[in-house]
Amino acid sequence: MNGGDIAFPNLGIYLENVPKSFTIFGISIALYGVIIGIGVLLAFMLIAKVAAKDGQNPDDFYEVGIYALIFGIIGARIYYVIFSWEYYKDDLLSIFNIRQGGLAIYGGVIAGFATVILYARIKKKNIFAMLDTAITGVLVGQIVGRWGNFTNREVFGGYSDGLFAMRLPIEAVRSRDISPDLRSHIPEGANYIQVHPTFLYEGFFNLILLVLILAFRKKKAFDGECALWYLGGYGIIRFVIEGVRTDRLFIPHTGIPVSQALGMLLFVGSLITIAVVRVRLQIRKNEAKDKAEG
């Protein structure tokens, strides 16, 4: 394979010279950033539509969205650097170079949620209703943004010869992302690795999660329930997919992948919270009914 090629051999798809960037007026622009930008634009469009249908002011989301985007990117980078410190401690300036990727979604979600919560408190808005609306855009951003990982040749899994197996030239990926097991599957004389396209898996399951949440919105029992379903749903998606990826971030001094641990915590915590709140609401409803009949 040539250095810029990407192939899905079992699907008969061979892409030649897929660029990581392009140049305009002598300025190099990373496709990673362009794709994230497209994801952000589509996210805002969906959020505005959902907000209008729910009787919320779309302008509130445009305003908080700018802050959430800025702090989300900062949070995503900080999260990644913290759990990849070995790769940055000897070259601190590289921390500020995000052109080659290195943004952790969980860091962005945490910072974004915190921004929305703070904004809602300051503006005296319904925090949980805003979060229910905002997470629809978060999912769109994640779905589209994963294609930035595709152009960057990152966020892939171990060896695969399945239907969706993807081939990448060795020279096009970071050496630290090639696990020993993956390296052992490189055919003699070959200059490529064949992997699980985990970016594609995650994008697909996030799309399903988005469709389910959009369908569920009108049936939610309380404000904040959609946000909880997002946290739990994405938590279990990430828990499963993280087990396949070769670029996992680990809790320091342990062999525990941080995103798997956090994903399972969010999944269990969200389900418990939803169950507890729904039971309490039903109890209150029954008590009110009994009082009215009495």
N, C-alpha and C positions, 0 to 999 in steps of 0.2 A: 504493500500500500504506500501511496505517497503521503507526505506529512499532513496534508490538508483533507484527506479522504475520511469518510465515515461510511460504514456499511452495515446492513442488516441482511446477512447472507441467506438466512433461512426464509426471508421474505422476498429475496431477489432484488433488494434495494441497494444500490451503490451510488453514493454521493461523492462527487469529485470536487476537491478544492473548496470545501466549506470554510469560509473565512471566520476568524475570530474578531476581526475588526475591518474597517474600511477607512479610506482617507478622503477628506473634503478640504480643498484649499490647503493641503499640506498638513492638516490636523488629523491625527489618528483617532477614530471613534470606535470604541469597543461595542460589538453587537450585544454583549451582556448588558450594558447600560441601556442601549436602545430598547431591548426587549423588556427590561424592567420598567422603563418609561411607558411603554405601551400597556403593560400590565396595570400600572398606576392609573393611566387615563381610563382604561376600561373599568377599573375598580370604582373610580369616582362616578362614572356614568351609571353603573348599577346601583350604587349607594343612593344617588340622587333620586333614581326611579323608585327604589324601595321606600325611601324616606317620604316621598310625596304620597305614595299609596297609604302609608301609615299615619298620615296627617302630621308628619314632622317637617321642619324647615330644612330643605336641602342645603341652604346657605350655611347652616351650622356645621354641616359635615365638610363642606368645602373649606371652611375656616379651620376647624380642628384637624382636617386632613393634611393640611400643609405642615402643621407642627408634628403630627403623628408620623408623617413621611420622613421628616428630618430626623426626629429622635428614634424612629424605627430603624433607619439605616445605621445610625450611631450605635444603637443597642445591638443590632445584628452583628456589627463588626466587633464590638466589645466582647460579646458572648463568644464569638469564634476565636478571638485572640486569647481570651482567658483559658480556653480549653485546648489551645494549640500553642501555648506559650513557648514550648521547646523550639518551635520553628521561628519565633520572632524575637526571642530574648537577646540574640546576638546581632540583630539587625532591626533596631527599633523603628527606623524610618519606613521599613516595609509595612509597618502596621497601617500606614496611611494610604497604601497602594491597594485599592479595591478593584482595579481594572481587571485583574485576573481571577476575581471571585473572592470567596472567603467571607461570605455573609451567612450567618446562621439564622434560620427562620424563627426559631424560638426566641432568640434575643430581640428580633424585630417585633414579634407578637407581644412580648412582655412590655417593651417600651411603648408600643402603640396602644395597648390596653391602658397602661398607666397614664398616657397623654389624654386619652378620651375621658377617663375617670376624673382626672384633674380639671379638664375643661368643663365637664358637666357640673362638677361641684361649684366651680367659679361662676358659671353662667346659670346655675340653679336649674339645670335640665335633668330629665329622668336618665340617670346613669345607665341603668340596665336596658332601657328601651333603645338608647343610643348604641350600646354594645351589640344588641340584637341586629341592628341595621348595619353597623360597621363591619361585622364579621362576614357579610356577604361579599363586600369588596375585598376583604382580606383574602378570602378564598380565590377570588378571581385573580388577584395579584400573585398568589402562590401558583396557580395553574399556569398562567402565562409566563411567570418568572422562571419556572423550571426549564423552559426552553433556552434560557440564557445559560443554564448549566450544560445543555446540549452543545451549544456553539463553543463553550469553554472546555469541552471534553472533561467534565468533572461530574461528581455525584453519580458514580456508577457502582455496580455491585461486583461480586466475585464472578468466577468463570460460569458461563452458561452456553449450552448448545440448544436452548429452547427456541421456540418460534420467533421470539423477539430479540434473540441474541444480537448484540451490537459489537462490531469490530472497530477498534481505534488504533491508530499508529502509536507505537510506544513513545516516539519522540514528541507526540502531541499532548501527552498527559504528564502530570506531576509524578515523579518517581516514587514519592512516598505513598501515592494512592495505589500502587501496584503491590498487593499483598504477596507474601511468599507462596500461598496456595495458587493465586492467580498466575504468578510467574512460572510456577511448575507446569501450568497448562499451556504455555507458549510453545507452539510447534517448533521443532528444530529448524533453524534458519529463517523463521518468520519474524517480521518486524511489527507485529500487531498483537493486541490482546483482544480476547473475546469475552464480553461481560454482560451482566444483567443491566439493562437501561433503567436503573431505579428512578431516574428523573421522570421517565415516562410512566412508570407504575404509579408514582406518587401523584403526578398530575391527573391521571385517569381517576384514581380513587377520590381525589379532592373534588373532581367534577361531579362525581356521584354524590358526595357529601353536600355540595352546593345545591344540587337539584333537590335533594331530600329536605334540606333546611328551607329552601324557598317554598316547597310544597307544604311544609309543616308550620310556617309562620302564623297563619291564621288560626291554627289549632293550639297554639302554645297556651299553657295554663297560667303563666306569669312572665313578667318582663325579666329578661335575663336568661330564659330557658334556651333560646336559640344559641346564645353565646356559649352556654354550658354544653349543648350538643356539639357545637363546633370544637370546643376544647377536648371533649371526650372522644369525638369521632376522629379528629386529627391526631389525637394522642395515640389511639390504637393503630391508625394507619402508619404513623411514624414508628411506633414500636416494632411493627412487623417488618417494615422496609429497612429500618436501620440495621436489623440483624443481617441483611444481605450486603449492605454497603461496605466498601473498603476504606472509606475516609472518615470513619467514626471518630467522634471526639469522646475522650474518656474522663471520668471524674478523676482528678489528680490522685496518684498513688493507689489506684484501683484498676481493675480490668473491667469496670462497669461503664458501658456507653452512656453518656449523660443524657442523650436524647431518648434512649430507650427507658431509662429510669424515670425521666420527666414525663414521657408519653404515657407510661403505665399509671403514674401518679395522677395525671390529669384525667385519664380514662376512668379510673376507679373513683376519684374524688368527684368528678362531674356526675356520674351515675348515682352516687350516694346523695349528693346535694339535690338532684332532680327528684329522686324518690322521696326524700325527707320533706321538701317543700310541697310537693304534690299531696302527700299524705296530710300534712298540716292544713293545706287549703281545703281538702275534702272534709277534714274534721270540723273546721270552721263553718263550712257550708252546711254540714249536717246539723251542727249546733244552731245555726241561724234558722234552719228549716224547722227544727223541733220547737224553737222559741216562738216562731211565727204560728205554728199549729197549736201551741199551748195557750 
